[in-house]
Amino acid sequence: MSRRIVVVGAVLFVLVVVGLALPFIVKARAKSHFVGSQNNLREVALFAGHHAKPDPKNAARKLPAEIPAGTVALLGTPPDDRLSWVVAVLPGLDQRRVPSEQLLGAIDRTKPWNDDTNQRAARTRVTVLLCPESTPDTPPGAPAVTCYVGIGGLGANAATLPVESPRAGAMRYDTPTPFDRITDGLSQTLLFGESRNEVGPWLRGGFATVRGLDDAPGVLPLIGTGGQFGGYFPDAANFALCDGSVRPFSPRVEPRVLYGLATIAGKDADPVPGD
């Protein structure tokens, strides 16, 4: 009898310890996923910083100082049918995590994203494009998705605007954005953001991978569950800026702050809180 009591007591003790530790474990995991998503965004965004630096092997030759276009240009093909900006970023991603060379070899830039020749690449899961907190499910054989989208500017159709527009953002469908046109500053201009809203294939251009901050009346809130951006974490959404830094924004942030940061030449844009 005494042995049974000892065993029962030990089991109860373990259950109590697990019960007390569980909230801390859950919290620690959520924090780890939050940081992991920031690291993913930073890795994807850092190509912008690399583009701005001179080649160390040849100081006289500089790399292109521009944000790549939101899609791979294809005459007569609408943005939603083109290849996305990810194709331009692939060479700069960590080769240990992303089979960049394999993917680039399987992609035909002269074809739409959904052409049969591009579907093998489209179905490849790219870990760095997925938020570790809650990876969206995709049916077997369906194209793999991305949790991170380029910021096209202010307005639902901002990515179609010319670079001269005051509502234009860092990433536009048709042409690259030179750094010298980002007069608000690289550290004051949004480049990528987390989004759980209408998650789309990473290889697909258009709305799937580039979006403006929709400021029309009655649209979804900017950040939060069911919002235009975020939805993976309850208290914040991560955004990468053009200098490669990553900042979280609360659902309570003033919309005008994000509206200003979404454009490349807002002039009256509010600075990033804390700067």
N, C-alpha and C positions, 0 to 999 in steps of 0.2 A: 504493500500500500504506500509506504513512504517513498519507494522508488517511483511509483506512478505519479505521486504528488510532485516530485522533483522534476520529472519529465514535463508534466503539464505546466508547472511554473516556468520552466525554461522556454517552452513554446510560447507562453503568454508574454514573457519578457522579450523574446525576439519579435513578436507581433507588435508590441508597443514601440520598440526601437524603430522597426520598419515604418510604422505609422507616423512616428515623429520625424523620421528622416525623409519620408517621401516628398513632402512639400519642398524641402530644400533641394532634393534631386531634380524635381520637376522644374524648379526655378533655375537651377544651374544649367540644365539642358536647354531651356528657353534662351538663357543668356548666351550660351555657346552658339546656338543657331542664329541668334541676332548678330553676333560678331562674325559668324561664318558668312552670313548674307552680305554684311559690309565688306568682307574680304573679297567676295565674288565680284561685287560692284566695283571695288577698287581695282581689281585685276583687269576687268573689262574696260574701265575708264582710263587706265594709265597709259594706253596707247596715245592719248591726246598729249600727255606730257612728253612722251618719247618723241612725238612728231615735232615738238618745239625745240628739241635740243640738237646741237650740231653733232655730226658724226665724229666720235673721238678719234677715229683713224684718219680722218680727213677734215680738219677744222674748217677748211674753205668750203666744203660741201655740206649744206644743211638738208635735213629731211623735210618733207612737205609740212609746212606749218599750217595745218588745217584739220578740221573735224571732217571725217569722210561723209559722203552723202548717205542718206538713210536707206537708199536702195542702189542696186547695181543697174545703171542706166541700160535700157533695152528699148530701142526705137519702136514706137507704136504699142508698147505694153504698159497698161496702167500700173501704178505703184503696188496695188494689192497682189498682182501676179508676178512681180519681179522678185529677185533675190534680195535679201536684207543686208543691212550694214554688218551683220555678223561675219559675212564673207571677208570683209576688209579687216576685221579684227582678229580673225583666226590665227594668222602668223605670229601675233604677239602674245598669245595665251600660253600658259604653262604646258609644255609638251608632255609632262608626266600625268596631267589630268585630262588633257584634250588631245585626241588624235588629229592634230591640225593638218599635217601633211596628207594623211589618208583622206580626210574630208575634202581638202582642197583638190585632191586628185580626182575625187568623185563628183565634183561640182562643175557643171558646164555653164559658164557665165553668159553664153549666147542663148540660153533657153530660160523659160519661165521657171519659177521655183517648183511648180507642181508638174513639170514635165517628167516623164518616166525616167529620163537619164539622171535626174536630180533626187529621186525619191529614196535611194539607198542612203545618201547623205542626210536627207531630211528626217529619216527615222532614227538616226544616231542620237543617243542621249548625251547631251553636253552638260556635264555636272556643274561647271562654273556658271551656267545660265539658269540654274535652279536654286530657289531658296531652300535651305536645308530644313527649315521649320515645317514646311508642308508642301512637298513636291506634288504638283497637280498630276492626277491620274490620266493616262492616255490609253485608249484601247489598243490591243495588240495589232501591230502593223500600221498604226497611225503615226503621223509625223510627230517627232519630239517637240516639246514646247520650251518657251523661255518665260521666266518670271520677271525679267528686266526689259524695259522698253526705253527707247530713245525719247528725249523731250523735244517736241517739234515747235514749241513756242506757246503763244496764248491764243486759244480758240480751237474748236474742233478740227478745223481745216488748216491749222497753222503751218503744218509741214509742206503745204503747197505754195506758201508765200515766198516771194523773192527776198533775198537777203536784206534789201533796203527797207522792208516793211518794219515798222516799230513793234509789230507783234511776232516777228520771226524769232525762232529759237535756234539752238546750236545745231540741231540736226534736221535737215530738210530733205525731201524725197529725191530731188533731181540733181542737186549740185553740192559739192563740199562747202564748208563754211570756213573761210580763212580766219586765223586767229586775230588778225588785225581788224576784223569786223566785229569782234566781240568786245565792244568798247566798255561794257559794264565790268569787264575783268573776268579772267578764267575762274577765279575763286568765288565769283558772284553770279555764276550762270549754271543752271542745271543742265546735266547731260543725259543721265539715266535715272530711272526710278523703279522701285518695286511696284508691281501691279498684279492683283489677283482678278482683275476685271477683264472678262473675255480673253483669257490667256490663249495665245496663238502660237503657231509653229515658229521656231527660231529662224528657219530659213526663209520665211515668207516676209516680203516687204509690206508696206502699207501699215494699216492700223495694228496689225499683229505685233509689230516691233518699233513703231514710231508713233507717238501721240502728243497732241497738244493738250494743255490744261484747259478744259472746256469751261468757260466762264459765262455761258448762256444761262438765263434764268431757269430755275426748276430742274437743272441737271443733277447728277449724282454729286454728293459731297466730294471734296478733293481727296481726303485721306480717311481711311478707316474701313471697317468691314462693310462691303457693299459700295465702297467709294471708287473713285477713278484710280487712285493709287493706294498702295499699302494692302491691308487685309490679311497679312501673314502674322503680324504681331499686334496685340491689342492697343498698345500705347504709342506706337510710332511707325513711320514708314521711312525706309532708308533711301536717300538720293545721292548719286554721285555728281560732282561738279566737274567743270571742264579742266580743272587743274589736277584731277585725279583724286581729290579728297572726297570723303563720304560723310554726310551729315544726316542724323535722324530728325524728322519733323513730326510733331505731335498733331493729332486730329484737331487740336484746339488752336493751331497756328492761324494767324490772320490770313485769309485768302490773298490779300493784297501783297503779302510778303512773297508767297509762292508765285503769284502772277508776275511780280517784278523780276524774280530770279529765273523765270521761264524764258525771258527774252534776252537777246544778246546786246540790245542797245536801248534798254528801258529808261536810262538816265535817272528817273526818279525812283528806281527800284530800291526797296529796303535792303539793307545789308543782312547777311546771315546772322541770326541771333548769336551773340557772344563775340562777334568780330569787332 
